Amino acid sequence: MDADHNTLVWFSKSFGLFYLIAMALAVVAYVFWPSNKKRFDRAAKSILRDRDKPDEDKP
């Protein structure tokens, strides 16, 4: 197989495109996964609490 420069560039661009699409889909799936809702709600409300020390419920 004779791989010239244009073939290698096309392959690397195609692989990079599909890699980024797969990573974006994985992030979206993680964000909208139902079991993560409580964690994200707690993080969203954590900056609104009036505490001067960290949470004690974390290990």
mmCIF file of the N, C-alpha and C atoms, coordinates in Angstrom:
data_MODEL
# 
_entry.id   MODEL 
# 
loop_
_atom_site.group_PDB 
_atom_site.id 
_atom_site.type_symbol 
_atom_site.label_atom_id 
_atom_site.label_alt_id 
_atom_site.label_comp_id 
_atom_site.label_asym_id 
_atom_site.label_entity_id 
_atom_site.label_seq_id 
_atom_site.pdbx_PDB_ins_code 
_atom_site.Cartn_x 
_atom_site.Cartn_y 
_atom_site.Cartn_z 
_atom_site.occupancy 
_atom_site.B_iso_or_equiv 
_atom_site.pdbx_formal_charge 
_atom_site.auth_seq_id 
_atom_site.auth_comp_id 
_atom_site.auth_asym_id 
_atom_site.auth_atom_id 
_atom_site.pdbx_PDB_model_num 
ATOM 1   N N  . MET A 1 1  ? 0.842   -1.181 0.000  1.00 0.00 ? 1  MET A N  1 
ATOM 2   C CA . MET A 1 1  ? 0.000   0.000  0.000  1.00 0.00 ? 1  MET A CA 1 
ATOM 3   C C  . MET A 1 1  ? 0.879   1.233  0.000  1.00 0.00 ? 1  MET A C  1 
ATOM 4   N N  . ASP A 1 2  ? 0.666   2.080  -0.962 1.00 0.00 ? 2  ASP A N  1 
ATOM 5   C CA . ASP A 1 2  ? 1.445   3.302  -1.078 1.00 0.00 ? 2  ASP A CA 1 
ATOM 6   C C  . ASP A 1 2  ? 0.619   4.465  -0.526 1.00 0.00 ? 2  ASP A C  1 
ATOM 7   N N  . ALA A 1 3  ? 0.967   4.899  0.683  1.00 0.00 ? 3  ALA A N  1 
ATOM 8   C CA . ALA A 1 3  ? 0.233   5.986  1.341  1.00 0.00 ? 3  ALA A CA 1 
ATOM 9   C C  . ALA A 1 3  ? 0.967   7.294  1.098  1.00 0.00 ? 3  ALA A C  1 
ATOM 10  N N  . ASP A 1 4  ? 0.357   8.144  0.292  1.00 0.00 ? 4  ASP A N  1 
ATOM 11  C CA . ASP A 1 4  ? 0.975   9.438  0.054  1.00 0.00 ? 4  ASP A CA 1 
ATOM 12  C C  . ASP A 1 4  ? 0.482   10.445 1.100  1.00 0.00 ? 4  ASP A C  1 
ATOM 13  N N  . HIS A 1 5  ? 0.990   11.633 1.021  1.00 0.00 ? 5  HIS A N  1 
ATOM 14  C CA . HIS A 1 5  ? 0.697   12.661 2.020  1.00 0.00 ? 5  HIS A CA 1 
ATOM 15  C C  . HIS A 1 5  ? -0.790  13.003 2.052  1.00 0.00 ? 5  HIS A C  1 
ATOM 16  N N  . ASN A 1 6  ? -1.414  13.148 0.910  1.00 0.00 ? 6  ASN A N  1 
ATOM 17  C CA . ASN A 1 6  ? -2.832  13.521 0.868  1.00 0.00 ? 6  ASN A CA 1 
ATOM 18  C C  . ASN A 1 6  ? -3.723  12.451 1.498  1.00 0.00 ? 6  ASN A C  1 
ATOM 19  N N  . THR A 1 7  ? -3.376  11.192 1.301  1.00 0.00 ? 7  THR A N  1 
ATOM 20  C CA . THR A 1 7  ? -4.150  10.111 1.912  1.00 0.00 ? 7  THR A CA 1 
ATOM 21  C C  . THR A 1 7  ? -4.028  10.152 3.427  1.00 0.00 ? 7  THR A C  1 
ATOM 22  N N  . LEU A 1 8  ? -2.826  10.357 3.929  1.00 0.00 ? 8  LEU A N  1 
ATOM 23  C CA . LEU A 1 8  ? -2.623  10.428 5.376  1.00 0.00 ? 8  LEU A CA 1 
ATOM 24  C C  . LEU A 1 8  ? -3.313  11.646 5.981  1.00 0.00 ? 8  LEU A C  1 
ATOM 25  N N  . VAL A 1 9  ? -3.279  12.774 5.300  1.00 0.00 ? 9  VAL A N  1 
ATOM 26  C CA . VAL A 1 9  ? -3.966  13.973 5.795  1.00 0.00 ? 9  VAL A CA 1 
ATOM 27  C C  . VAL A 1 9  ? -5.469  13.735 5.828  1.00 0.00 ? 9  VAL A C  1 
ATOM 28  N N  . TRP A 1 10 ? -6.024  13.137 4.771  1.00 0.00 ? 10 TRP A N  1 
ATOM 29  C CA . TRP A 1 10 ? -7.461  12.844 4.750  1.00 0.00 ? 10 TRP A CA 1 
ATOM 30  C C  . TRP A 1 10 ? -7.852  11.903 5.893  1.00 0.00 ? 10 TRP A C  1 
ATOM 31  N N  . PHE A 1 11 ? -7.035  10.869 6.119  1.00 0.00 ? 11 PHE A N  1 
ATOM 32  C CA . PHE A 1 11 ? -7.332  9.924  7.189  1.00 0.00 ? 11 PHE A CA 1 
ATOM 33  C C  . PHE A 1 11 ? -7.276  10.598 8.550  1.00 0.00 ? 11 PHE A C  1 
ATOM 34  N N  . SER A 1 12 ? -6.271  11.426 8.794  1.00 0.00 ? 12 SER A N  1 
ATOM 35  C CA . SER A 1 12 ? -6.143  12.068 10.100 1.00 0.00 ? 12 SER A CA 1 
ATOM 36  C C  . SER A 1 12 ? -7.263  13.072 10.331 1.00 0.00 ? 12 SER A C  1 
ATOM 37  N N  . LYS A 1 13 ? -7.676  13.795 9.305  1.00 0.00 ? 13 LYS A N  1 
ATOM 38  C CA . LYS A 1 13 ? -8.792  14.732 9.459  1.00 0.00 ? 13 LYS A CA 1 
ATOM 39  C C  . LYS A 1 13 ? -10.095 13.994 9.706  1.00 0.00 ? 13 LYS A C  1 
ATOM 40  N N  . SER A 1 14 ? -10.313 12.902 8.999  1.00 0.00 ? 14 SER A N  1 
ATOM 41  C CA . SER A 1 14 ? -11.535 12.125 9.195  1.00 0.00 ? 14 SER A CA 1 
ATOM 42  C C  . SER A 1 14 ? -11.566 11.494 10.583 1.00 0.00 ? 14 SER A C  1 
ATOM 43  N N  . PHE A 1 15 ? -10.456 10.917 10.993 1.00 0.00 ? 15 PHE A N  1 
ATOM 44  C CA . PHE A 1 15 ? -10.385 10.315 12.317 1.00 0.00 ? 15 PHE A CA 1 
ATOM 45  C C  . PHE A 1 15 ? -10.605 11.368 13.391 1.00 0.00 ? 15 PHE A C  1 
ATOM 46  N N  . GLY A 1 16 ? -10.006 12.525 13.256 1.00 0.00 ? 16 GLY A N  1 
ATOM 47  C CA . GLY A 1 16 ? -10.175 13.600 14.226 1.00 0.00 ? 16 GLY A CA 1 
ATOM 48  C C  . GLY A 1 16 ? -11.614 14.069 14.305 1.00 0.00 ? 16 GLY A C  1 
ATOM 49  N N  . LEU A 1 17 ? -12.274 14.175 13.161 1.00 0.00 ? 17 LEU A N  1 
ATOM 50  C CA . LEU A 1 17 ? -13.671 14.590 13.142 1.00 0.00 ? 17 LEU A CA 1 
ATOM 51  C C  . LEU A 1 17 ? -14.545 13.590 13.891 1.00 0.00 ? 17 LEU A C  1 
ATOM 52  N N  . PHE A 1 18 ? -14.399 12.315 13.583 1.00 0.00 ? 18 PHE A N  1 
ATOM 53  C CA . PHE A 1 18 ? -15.219 11.303 14.247 1.00 0.00 ? 18 PHE A CA 1 
ATOM 54  C C  . PHE A 1 18 ? -14.877 11.180 15.726 1.00 0.00 ? 18 PHE A C  1 
ATOM 55  N N  . TYR A 1 19 ? -13.618 11.386 16.080 1.00 0.00 ? 19 TYR A N  1 
ATOM 56  C CA . TYR A 1 19 ? -13.205 11.362 17.480 1.00 0.00 ? 19 TYR A CA 1 
ATOM 57  C C  . TYR A 1 19 ? -13.877 12.501 18.242 1.00 0.00 ? 19 TYR A C  1 
ATOM 58  N N  . LEU A 1 20 ? -13.876 13.698 17.700 1.00 0.00 ? 20 LEU A N  1 
ATOM 59  C CA . LEU A 1 20 ? -14.496 14.832 18.377 1.00 0.00 ? 20 LEU A CA 1 
ATOM 60  C C  . LEU A 1 20 ? -16.013 14.681 18.471 1.00 0.00 ? 20 LEU A C  1 
ATOM 61  N N  . ILE A 1 21 ? -16.639 14.140 17.447 1.00 0.00 ? 21 ILE A N  1 
ATOM 62  C CA . ILE A 1 21 ? -18.087 13.897 17.499 1.00 0.00 ? 21 ILE A CA 1 
ATOM 63  C C  . ILE A 1 21 ? -18.395 12.870 18.587 1.00 0.00 ? 21 ILE A C  1 
ATOM 64  N N  . ALA A 1 22 ? -17.616 11.813 18.671 1.00 0.00 ? 22 ALA A N  1 
ATOM 65  C CA . ALA A 1 22 ? -17.839 10.789 19.693 1.00 0.00 ? 22 ALA A CA 1 
ATOM 66  C C  . ALA A 1 22 ? -17.636 11.351 21.095 1.00 0.00 ? 22 ALA A C  1 
ATOM 67  N N  . MET A 1 23 ? -16.620 12.182 21.279 1.00 0.00 ? 23 MET A N  1 
ATOM 68  C CA . MET A 1 23 ? -16.388 12.789 22.589 1.00 0.00 ? 23 MET A CA 1 
ATOM 69  C C  . MET A 1 23 ? -17.517 13.740 22.959 1.00 0.00 ? 23 MET A C  1 
ATOM 70  N N  . ALA A 1 24 ? -18.010 14.518 22.017 1.00 0.00 ? 24 ALA A N  1 
ATOM 71  C CA . ALA A 1 24 ? -19.118 15.430 22.282 1.00 0.00 ? 24 ALA A CA 1 
ATOM 72  C C  . ALA A 1 24 ? -20.379 14.658 22.662 1.00 0.00 ? 24 ALA A C  1 
ATOM 73  N N  . LEU A 1 25 ? -20.655 13.558 21.964 1.00 0.00 ? 25 LEU A N  1 
ATOM 74  C CA . LEU A 1 25 ? -21.813 12.738 22.305 1.00 0.00 ? 25 LEU A CA 1 
ATOM 75  C C  . LEU A 1 25 ? -21.665 12.105 23.690 1.00 0.00 ? 25 LEU A C  1 
ATOM 76  N N  . ALA A 1 26 ? -20.457 11.711 24.042 1.00 0.00 ? 26 ALA A N  1 
ATOM 77  C CA . ALA A 1 26 ? -20.222 11.136 25.370 1.00 0.00 ? 26 ALA A CA 1 
ATOM 78  C C  . ALA A 1 26 ? -20.450 12.182 26.459 1.00 0.00 ? 26 ALA A C  1 
ATOM 79  N N  . VAL A 1 27 ? -20.008 13.401 26.241 1.00 0.00 ? 27 VAL A N  1 
ATOM 80  C CA . VAL A 1 27 ? -20.214 14.465 27.225 1.00 0.00 ? 27 VAL A CA 1 
ATOM 81  C C  . VAL A 1 27 ? -21.697 14.788 27.363 1.00 0.00 ? 27 VAL A C  1 
ATOM 82  N N  . VAL A 1 28 ? -22.401 14.881 26.256 1.00 0.00 ? 28 VAL A N  1 
ATOM 83  C CA . VAL A 1 28 ? -23.838 15.167 26.303 1.00 0.00 ? 28 VAL A CA 1 
ATOM 84  C C  . VAL A 1 28 ? -24.579 14.033 27.014 1.00 0.00 ? 28 VAL A C  1 
ATOM 85  N N  . ALA A 1 29 ? -24.212 12.799 26.749 1.00 0.00 ? 29 ALA A N  1 
ATOM 86  C CA . ALA A 1 29 ? -24.848 11.661 27.424 1.00 0.00 ? 29 ALA A CA 1 
ATOM 87  C C  . ALA A 1 29 ? -24.576 11.706 28.921 1.00 0.00 ? 29 ALA A C  1 
ATOM 88  N N  . TYR A 1 30 ? -23.357 12.062 29.314 1.00 0.00 ? 30 TYR A N  1 
ATOM 89  C CA . TYR A 1 30 ? -23.012 12.160 30.737 1.00 0.00 ? 30 TYR A CA 1 
ATOM 90  C C  . TYR A 1 30 ? -23.810 13.258 31.426 1.00 0.00 ? 30 TYR A C  1 
ATOM 91  N N  . VAL A 1 31 ? -23.935 14.392 30.770 1.00 0.00 ? 31 VAL A N  1 
ATOM 92  C CA . VAL A 1 31 ? -24.627 15.529 31.370 1.00 0.00 ? 31 VAL A CA 1 
ATOM 93  C C  . VAL A 1 31 ? -26.111 15.238 31.555 1.00 0.00 ? 31 VAL A C  1 
ATOM 94  N N  . PHE A 1 32 ? -26.736 14.605 30.585 1.00 0.00 ? 32 PHE A N  1 
ATOM 95  C CA . PHE A 1 32 ? -28.164 14.369 30.650 1.00 0.00 ? 32 PHE A CA 1 
ATOM 96  C C  . PHE A 1 32 ? -28.541 13.002 31.221 1.00 0.00 ? 32 PHE A C  1 
ATOM 97  N N  . TRP A 1 33 ? -27.561 12.239 31.749 1.00 0.00 ? 33 TRP A N  1 
ATOM 98  C CA . TRP A 1 33 ? -27.858 10.955 32.347 1.00 0.00 ? 33 TRP A CA 1 
ATOM 99  C C  . TRP A 1 33 ? -28.663 11.182 33.632 1.00 0.00 ? 33 TRP A C  1 
ATOM 100 N N  . PRO A 1 34 ? -29.778 10.492 33.804 1.00 0.00 ? 34 PRO A N  1 
ATOM 101 C CA . PRO A 1 34 ? -30.663 10.772 34.944 1.00 0.00 ? 34 PRO A CA 1 
ATOM 102 C C  . PRO A 1 34 ? -30.010 10.615 36.318 1.00 0.00 ? 34 PRO A C  1 
ATOM 103 N N  . SER A 1 35 ? -29.090 9.704  36.480 1.00 0.00 ? 35 SER A N  1 
ATOM 104 C CA . SER A 1 35 ? -28.489 9.499  37.803 1.00 0.00 ? 35 SER A CA 1 
ATOM 105 C C  . SER A 1 35 ? -27.546 10.631 38.207 1.00 0.00 ? 35 SER A C  1 
ATOM 106 N N  . ASN A 1 36 ? -27.153 11.494 37.290 1.00 0.00 ? 36 ASN A N  1 
ATOM 107 C CA . ASN A 1 36 ? -26.271 12.617 37.620 1.00 0.00 ? 36 ASN A CA 1 
ATOM 108 C C  . ASN A 1 36 ? -27.036 13.863 38.031 1.00 0.00 ? 36 ASN A C  1 
ATOM 109 N N  . LYS A 1 37 ? -28.364 13.848 37.987 1.00 0.00 ? 37 LYS A N  1 
ATOM 110 C CA . LYS A 1 37 ? -29.162 15.043 38.271 1.00 0.00 ? 37 LYS A CA 1 
ATOM 111 C C  . LYS A 1 37 ? -28.926 15.556 39.693 1.00 0.00 ? 37 LYS A C  1 
ATOM 112 N N  . LYS A 1 38 ? -28.911 14.649 40.674 1.00 0.00 ? 38 LYS A N  1 
ATOM 113 C CA . LYS A 1 38 ? -28.734 15.090 42.058 1.00 0.00 ? 38 LYS A CA 1 
ATOM 114 C C  . LYS A 1 38 ? -27.367 15.756 42.252 1.00 0.00 ? 38 LYS A C  1 
ATOM 115 N N  . ARG A 1 39 ? -26.343 15.205 41.640 1.00 0.00 ? 39 ARG A N  1 
ATOM 116 C CA . ARG A 1 39 ? -24.998 15.766 41.773 1.00 0.00 ? 39 ARG A CA 1 
ATOM 117 C C  . ARG A 1 39 ? -24.914 17.162 41.152 1.00 0.00 ? 39 ARG A C  1 
ATOM 118 N N  . PHE A 1 40 ? -25.525 17.335 39.983 1.00 0.00 ? 40 PHE A N  1 
ATOM 119 C CA . PHE A 1 40 ? -25.481 18.637 39.323 1.00 0.00 ? 40 PHE A CA 1 
ATOM 120 C C  . PHE A 1 40 ? -26.350 19.657 40.047 1.00 0.00 ? 40 PHE A C  1 
ATOM 121 N N  . ASP A 1 41 ? -27.495 19.238 40.594 1.00 0.00 ? 41 ASP A N  1 
ATOM 122 C CA . ASP A 1 41 ? -28.324 20.162 41.367 1.00 0.00 ? 41 ASP A CA 1 
ATOM 123 C C  . ASP A 1 41 ? -27.610 20.611 42.632 1.00 0.00 ? 41 ASP A C  1 
ATOM 124 N N  . ARG A 1 42 ? -26.929 19.685 43.295 1.00 0.00 ? 42 ARG A N  1 
ATOM 125 C CA . ARG A 1 42 ? -26.175 20.045 44.502 1.00 0.00 ? 42 ARG A CA 1 
ATOM 126 C C  . ARG A 1 42 ? -25.033 21.014 44.166 1.00 0.00 ? 42 ARG A C  1 
ATOM 127 N N  . ALA A 1 43 ? -24.373 20.791 43.049 1.00 0.00 ? 43 ALA A N  1 
ATOM 128 C CA . ALA A 1 43 ? -23.286 21.700 42.653 1.00 0.00 ? 43 ALA A CA 1 
ATOM 129 C C  . ALA A 1 43 ? -23.824 23.075 42.281 1.00 0.00 ? 43 ALA A C  1 
ATOM 130 N N  . ALA A 1 44 ? -25.003 23.124 41.653 1.00 0.00 ? 44 ALA A N  1 
ATOM 131 C CA . ALA A 1 44 ? -25.576 24.415 41.266 1.00 0.00 ? 44 ALA A CA 1 
ATOM 132 C C  . ALA A 1 44 ? -26.002 25.219 42.485 1.00 0.00 ? 44 ALA A C  1 
ATOM 133 N N  . LYS A 1 45 ? -26.470 24.533 43.516 1.00 0.00 ? 45 LYS A N  1 
ATOM 134 C CA . LYS A 1 45 ? -26.930 25.233 44.719 1.00 0.00 ? 45 LYS A CA 1 
ATOM 135 C C  . LYS A 1 45 ? -25.808 25.483 45.722 1.00 0.00 ? 45 LYS A C  1 
ATOM 136 N N  . SER A 1 46 ? -24.665 24.856 45.548 1.00 0.00 ? 46 SER A N  1 
ATOM 137 C CA . SER A 1 46 ? -23.597 24.966 46.541 1.00 0.00 ? 46 SER A CA 1 
ATOM 138 C C  . SER A 1 46 ? -23.032 26.374 46.642 1.00 0.00 ? 46 SER A C  1 
ATOM 139 N N  . ILE A 1 47 ? -23.058 27.129 45.577 1.00 0.00 ? 47 ILE A N  1 
ATOM 140 C CA . ILE A 1 47 ? -22.507 28.484 45.654 1.00 0.00 ? 47 ILE A CA 1 
ATOM 141 C C  . ILE A 1 47 ? -23.494 29.449 46.283 1.00 0.00 ? 47 ILE A C  1 
ATOM 142 N N  . LEU A 1 48 ? -24.719 29.018 46.504 1.00 0.00 ? 48 LEU A N  1 
ATOM 143 C CA . LEU A 1 48 ? -25.723 29.877 47.111 1.00 0.00 ? 48 LEU A CA 1 
ATOM 144 C C  . LEU A 1 48 ? -25.811 29.703 48.624 1.00 0.00 ? 48 LEU A C  1 
ATOM 145 N N  . ARG A 1 49 ? -25.144 28.713 49.162 1.00 0.00 ? 49 ARG A N  1 
ATOM 146 C CA . ARG A 1 49 ? -25.187 28.474 50.609 1.00 0.00 ? 49 ARG A CA 1 
ATOM 147 C C  . ARG A 1 49 ? -24.331 29.494 51.339 1.00 0.00 ? 49 ARG A C  1 
ATOM 148 N N  . ASP A 1 50 ? -24.706 29.773 52.590 1.00 0.00 ? 50 ASP A N  1 
ATOM 149 C CA . ASP A 1 50 ? -23.964 30.741 53.409 1.00 0.00 ? 50 ASP A CA 1 
ATOM 150 C C  . ASP A 1 50 ? -23.045 30.009 54.382 1.00 0.00 ? 50 ASP A C  1 
ATOM 151 N N  . ARG A 1 51 ? -22.067 29.347 53.868 1.00 0.00 ? 51 ARG A N  1 
ATOM 152 C CA . ARG A 1 51 ? -21.115 28.632 54.707 1.00 0.00 ? 51 ARG A CA 1 
ATOM 153 C C  . ARG A 1 51 ? -19.716 29.148 54.418 1.00 0.00 ? 51 ARG A C  1 
ATOM 154 N N  . ASP A 1 52 ? -18.915 29.155 55.474 1.00 0.00 ? 52 ASP A N  1 
ATOM 155 C CA . ASP A 1 52 ? -17.526 29.550 55.317 1.00 0.00 ? 52 ASP A CA 1 
ATOM 156 C C  . ASP A 1 52 ? -16.583 28.366 55.357 1.00 0.00 ? 52 ASP A C  1 
ATOM 157 N N  . LYS A 1 53 ? -17.136 27.162 55.472 1.00 0.00 ? 53 LYS A N  1 
ATOM 158 C CA . LYS A 1 53 ? -16.289 25.966 55.500 1.00 0.00 ? 53 LYS A CA 1 
ATOM 159 C C  . LYS A 1 53 ? -16.836 24.960 54.495 1.00 0.00 ? 53 LYS A C  1 
ATOM 160 N N  . PRO A 1 54 ? -16.029 23.992 54.085 1.00 0.00 ? 54 PRO A N  1 
ATOM 161 C CA . PRO A 1 54 ? -16.476 23.021 53.080 1.00 0.00 ? 54 PRO A CA 1 
ATOM 162 C C  . PRO A 1 54 ? -17.547 22.084 53.654 1.00 0.00 ? 54 PRO A C  1 
ATOM 163 N N  . ASP A 1 55 ? -18.238 21.411 52.754 1.00 0.00 ? 55 ASP A N  1 
ATOM 164 C CA . ASP A 1 55 ? -19.258 20.451 53.160 1.00 0.00 ? 55 ASP A CA 1 
ATOM 165 C C  . ASP A 1 55 ? -18.633 19.332 53.982 1.00 0.00 ? 55 ASP A C  1 
ATOM 166 N N  . GLU A 1 56 ? -19.346 18.887 54.973 1.00 0.00 ? 56 GLU A N  1 
ATOM 167 C CA . GLU A 1 56 ? -18.843 17.832 55.833 1.00 0.00 ? 56 GLU A CA 1 
ATOM 168 C C  . GLU A 1 56 ? -19.306 16.456 55.393 1.00 0.00 ? 56 GLU A C  1 
ATOM 169 N N  . ASP A 1 57 ? -20.216 16.387 54.416 1.00 0.00 ? 57 ASP A N  1 
ATOM 170 C CA . ASP A 1 57 ? -20.729 15.088 53.987 1.00 0.00 ? 57 ASP A CA 1 
ATOM 171 C C  . ASP A 1 57 ? -19.830 14.415 52.960 1.00 0.00 ? 57 ASP A C  1 
ATOM 172 N N  . LYS A 1 58 ? -18.790 15.074 52.531 1.00 0.00 ? 58 LYS A N  1 
ATOM 173 C CA . LYS A 1 58 ? -17.860 14.468 51.573 1.00 0.00 ? 58 LYS A CA 1 
ATOM 174 C C  . LYS A 1 58 ? -16.798 13.677 52.309 1.00 0.00 ? 58 LYS A C  1 
ATOM 175 N N  . PRO A 1 59 ? -16.366 12.541 51.750 1.00 0.00 ? 59 PRO A N  1 
ATOM 176 C CA . PRO A 1 59 ? -15.348 11.710 52.419 1.00 0.00 ? 59 PRO A CA 1 
ATOM 177 C C  . PRO A 1 59 ? -13.981 12.338 52.430 1.00 0.00 ? 59 PRO A C  1 
# 
